[in-house]
Amino acid sequence: MFAEPLIDNESSSLLLTLTSSFGEAGSRALARALGDWGFHPGIVGFGGHGSTRKARVLGRVIMERNHDQRSWLAQRRGWRQFFDAQVPRQPVLVTVGRQRRITFTDRGGYVDLTLSDHGLEAGWHSAWMQVLHESDVRALGLREGDSLSSTTPIQLRGRGGCAQGKVRAGRPVCVALRIIGEDETFALVSDIDDTVMVTMLPRLLVAAKHSFVDRMSSREAVPGMADFLTQAARVEGALPGCHAPVIYLSTGAWNLVPALRDFLSRLGYPLGGFLMTDFGPSNTGWFRSGPEHKRRELRRLVRMFPRVKWLLVGDDGQHDPEIYAEFARDFPANVAGIAIRSLSQIEQFMSHGTVEALVPDALWTVPSSIPVLFGSDGESLLRRFKEFNEGGTRDSGEA
């Protein structure tokens, strides 16, 4: 009845699978206990992206009291973002255009569903997710992937039982969905930590303070980066009222998305989708690999959008240069350029042991036809981006 885990789709290890199974049982027990205290399953929509042929939508089911999608997290200290009660194997109705499909959350409560033949044109759209009553779904024999026609009665959750042939459901939650048209051939992928937001990941104590103590509303943006991404996303031939598609690809946790969305919107970053990861054990390791997550998602983007060239934006504090260089070597026809934010001297010293900016050797293996830009902040990256578009040469970096 249940689909295989979607967010974690790697090959299994017996010990880790058993650990995950115990974790799932604990999550289900906690969800039942919270249900007795007045909580109910609710959806946090993460967003979605797709082509005119198929679309991917993402979200998570957690126990909640109000239909706020955890928007209050922006005003709370960071540690609050990492405490929620996910609902494993919860039936969910996903509506994208003319498609209405039944799916089930994975062991972490995540929904990651790709639908074909949705009938949507290029541009921004609203997809919808609804939590379905588990006993009603079971009574009607509904299974993963079943289509629910527009005439199937949906009864909003109430105290009464389910009428024959009806399915009790939670309130629909809107999920922003960007459909990339066949004529759109340019898009952006941007890292978050130390690329658009100052987290100082190389400095573990400072990073921990930012993540667990500070409020998201007080976090600091990398100077000029919002303007750089906004200007870079303004391309000729873009859809009316739309900029080029933007995907925020990060090794950060999905829990951060509600507060991140508020942060980026408030500081003028372009609207985009999120591709984050989940902390904790997977089928193949006690901790998920951030670099492998980025490699896997970049390749998935190529498969979904084979005609699109991506401007890859990151920083030199972690593995972005190596990951982007590898991607550019493997898929040169799908890379429009690479933009790397160089860390400050203090950040460089804490990361590399020297105050000099280090240009990772991997970037010199990028095909010469692909521009590689360096800058200490968004303003310098934007200046180099404009210079290249006006006929400049491959960047050699900043001193």
N, C-alpha and C positions, 0 to 999 in steps of 0.2 A: 504493500500500500504506500509505503514511504519512499521518496526519492533518496538517492545517495546524497551525502553532504555536498552542497554546492560551493560554498566559500572555500572549504577545505577539500580539494578533489585529488589529493595525492595518494599514492599507493600506501597500503596499510602496514602497520607493525602490530603484532599481537598485544604486547604489553601496553603500548600507547593507545590502541583501540579499546582495550579493557578500561584503561584510565578514563578515556573519553566517555565510555559507556557509563561508568560510575558517576562522572560529572553530569551527564545527561539525566540520570535518575535523580540526582540531587536537585537539579534545576526544576524537574517536574514536581518534585515534592515541595520545593519552595513556592512554586507557582500555585499549587493547590492550597498551601497554607495562607498565602497572601489573598487568594480568592475568598477565603473565609473571613478575612479582615476588610473586605470591601474593595479590593483591587480587582481589575479585570484585564484581559489581554488587550493591548493596544499596539498600534503600528507607529514606528518611526520611519518615515520615508527618507531614503538617502538620495534618490534621484535616478536618472537613467539616460541612456544614449542609444542611438541606433541608426540604421540606414532606412531607406524607404521600403526595404524588404523585410528586415527584422529589427527588433529592439530589445534591449536588455534593461530591466528595471531591478532596483535593489532596495531593500528595506530590512527591518527587524521587528519582531514581535516581542514586547516586554510587558511586564505587569505594570499597570498605571492606575491612577485614580481619575485624572483629568485628561482631556484630549489636547494636550499641549505639545506633544512630540519633544518633550524635554527642553523646550526653548528657554526655560528659566535657568538653564545651566550657565548661560553667559554671565550671570550675576552671582554665581556661586564659586567657591574655591575649587581648584582643579580636581582634587581627589573625588569630588562628588560625581564626576563624569564616569568614573570607573566602577560605580556600584549600581547595578540594575539587576533585575530578575528576568532573564530571557525565558521564552516559552518554546521548548523543543517540540517538533512534529505538530505544530499548530496548523490547521487548515486555513488557507487564505485564498480569497478570490482576487485575482489581478485582472484589471481591465485596461487594455491598451488599444485605442481605436475601436475597431469592430470585434476584437478578440476579447473573450472573457474566459479565463482559465483557472482551474483549481490547482493549487500547489500546496506543499507542506513545508514548513520551516525545517532547517537542518538542526543538528544537535545544539547549535549555538543560538537558535532562534532566528536565523537569517533567511531572507528571501532573496534569491538570485535567479531570476527567470528570464529566459530569452524567448520571445514570441515572434513568429513569422506571419506574413500576410495580415498586417494590422491596418493597412489602408491609409496611413498618415502621410502627409506631405512634409517636405523639409521645413524646419523651423521648430519653435518651442511649442510643446503640447503638455497636456495634463494627463498622466496615467493615474489609476486609482487602485488602492488596495483596501480590502475589507477582511477583518477577522471573521471566520465562520464558526458556528457552534459545532464542536467536535462530535457530539452525539447525533446531531441532525445529519451531518455529512456521512457518518457511519451508517445511520439508518437508511439513507438513500443510496448507499453503495457507491458514493463518489470517490474517485481515485485520482492520483497524481496525473495531471495533464488533461483531465476531462474538461470539455467545453461546456460552459453554462450559457444557454441562450438568453437573449434579452427579455424573453417572456417568462423565464423561470422566476417564481415569486421569491423575493428576498424580504424577510421580516426583521426589522431592527430589533436588537436584543431587548428583551423584556422579562418580566417575572413569569409570565405564562409559558406553557409548553408550546411546542411547535405544531402548527396545523399541518395536516397531511399534505405532503408534497412541497412544503415550504422549508426554507433554511434560515435560521436565525443568524444575524450578522451584526457586527459592530459598525460604527459610523465610517463611511468611506473617507480615506485619507488621500489627499492629493500628492502626487509625486511628479516633480518637474522632469520633463523628458525632452531631450534635444535630438531631433532627427536630422541627420546630415544628408543633404541632397546629393544627387549624382554629379552635379556641377560644382560642388564644393570640394576643393582639392587642397586646402590649407587648414591646419588646426594646431592647437598648442597643447602640450603636456607640461605641467609644472609641478615640481616638488613643493612641499609646504615648509617643513622645518628648516630654518636658516636660509630659506629661499624667499618666501613671502612673509614669514613670521620669525622673529628672533627667538630662538629656543636655545642656542649654544649647546647643541648636542655633544660636541667634543668635551665640554666642561660638565661632567656628570652631575655635580652638586647643583650647579646653576640650572641645568636642564630639569633636574628633579623638582627644584623650587618652582620653575615655570609651570611644570606639568601638574603638580599636586597641591601647591599652596596658592599661587596667584589666581586671580579671577581672569577668565578669558577676556572680559571687557577691559582689563588693564594691560593686556599683552601689547607688545610693541611690534609694529610692522617694519620690514626692511625698507629703508628710505627709497622712495622712487619706484619701488617694484610694482605697485598698483598701476602707475602711469605707464610703465614699460609694457606690462601684459595687456593693458587696455589698448595702447597704440599698436602693439604687434598684432592684436586681434582684429584691427580695422584694416581689412583688405578690400581691394577692388573686386566688384562682382559679388559682394556679400549679399545675403538675403535682406530685403527691406526690414529694418528694425532689428536686425540681428548682427552680431559680430561673429568672427570665426569661432568654431567650437573650441571650448576649453575643457580640459580634464585635469583635475588636481589629483596627482598620483603620489601617494605617501605611504610610508611604513607605519604611520600612526594608526591608532585604534579607531574603529568605526564609532565607538562611543563619543568621539569628539565632534562628529559631523554637525549636530545641531548648533553647538557653540561656534564651530569654525564657520559655518554658513553665515551666522550673524556677524562674526568678526570681518569676514571678507566683504560682505555687503556694506557694512558700516564704513569701511575704509576705501571703498570705491574699486575693489577688484572686480574683474569681469565675471559675470555669472557663468558657472560651469558645473560639471558633474564631479563626483568623488569616486576614487578607487582607493580604499584604505585596506587595512588588514585587521586580523583579530589576534589578541594576545592569548597566551596559554598553550597547552599541548595540542598538537595536531596528530595525524596518523603516523608521521615520520619523525617527529622531534618534540622535545619538551618545550621548545620555543620556536616560533615560526621564523623563517628566514626572510628578512626584509628585502635584500637584493633579489632573491628568487621571486618574491611577490612582484617586484617591479618588472623583472624580465618576463614573467608569465603574462602580466597584464599588457605590456607593450606588444607582445606577439599576438595577443588576442585582439588588440586594436587593429593590427595589420590585417588579420583575417577578416574582421568585420568591415574594415574600410580600406580595401586594397588600393584605391586611387588617391588616398589622402597622403599628403606630405606633412610631417609633424615637426614643429619647432620645439625642441626639447630643452626645458629650462630647469636648472638645478644649481647646486653649490658644490664646492670642492672640500667640504668638511667630512663627507662620508664616501659613498660609493657611486654617486651620480655620474662622475666622469667616466669611470670604467663601464658602467652599465650602458650609458648612452653611446660610448665609442663602440662597444660590442654590437649594439643594435644598429648603429650606422654602417658597420662593416657587413652585417648580415642582410640588412634591408636598405641599401643606399638610395633606392628609388622612393623610399617612404620617409626620408628625413630631409626637411627643408633647411635645418640648421641646428646648432647646439649653442646655448647661452648658459655660461657658468658664472655664478656669483662667487667671487673670491672672498674668503673670510677676512676679517680684520687682522691686524698683527697679533693682538691678544688671542683671538680665536685660532689663528694659525699656530701660535706657540703652544697652546694647550693641545692642539690636534697633532702637530708635526714636530714640535720641539725646536722650531725656528720661526723668526718673525717674518721671514721672506715668504711671499706667496709661491706656492709650489704648483706648477702646471703638470698635472698627472701625465705620465708617459703614454698612457693609453690613448689620450686625445690626439697624439701625433700619428696614430694609426688610422684615424678617420680619413676616408677618401677625400682627396684634395678638392673635389667639386662641392663638398659640404662645408659651409662657413662655420667656424668655431669662434664664438665671441666670449670675451672675458670682461668683467667689470666688478668693482667693489660694491656697487649698489645698483638700483634700478636706473638711476639717471645715466650712469656711465654705460650700462648695457643698452639703453635706448639710443644713446648717441652713436655707439658702434653699429647698432642695428640700422639706423638711418644712413650712416656712412656706407655700409655695405649695400643697401638698397639703391644708393646713388652711384654705385659702381666701384665700391671699395674692394680691397683684397682681404684675404683670410687674416683674421686677427692673430696677433702674437701675444696678447695678454697685457696686463697692467703690471707695472713694477710695484 
